[in-house]
Amino acid sequence: MAFPLDDPDAAIERVQAGVRAAQERAALEVAVAVAARLLEMSPTDARRHSRPVPEVDAYYFWQPVRGGGQLLVHRDGSLLFGASVLTFDQMVSASAEGRRTDPSAWE
């Protein structure tokens, strides 16, 4: 990738944007691996049934079956599991209030 030498600030911004994008992809892949293991689904399915939730700095995953679970995987490594009876908004609200699921629940 070539950068114009007459605008070093623009070149720096492009590099920084690339770094941020790489960090975002890496965070998603970590969250996908965690969700796939805990929700017992393939990484492909975890990616397919996920979305970022920037307001709580997490990724949301769900099992697309009746009675399936849902999971918020936060960037700090903490988790919030929810039964299918909870809505997405309820999950986000609980997360924003600081609720988390003890990881020993999966042992």
Secondary structure, DSSP 8 states (H G I E B T S, - for coil): ----TT-HHHHHHHHHHHHHHHHHHHHHHHHHHHHHHHTT--HHHHHHTEEEEGGGTEEEEE--STT--EEEEETTS-EEEE-TTS-HHHHHHHHHTT----GGGG-
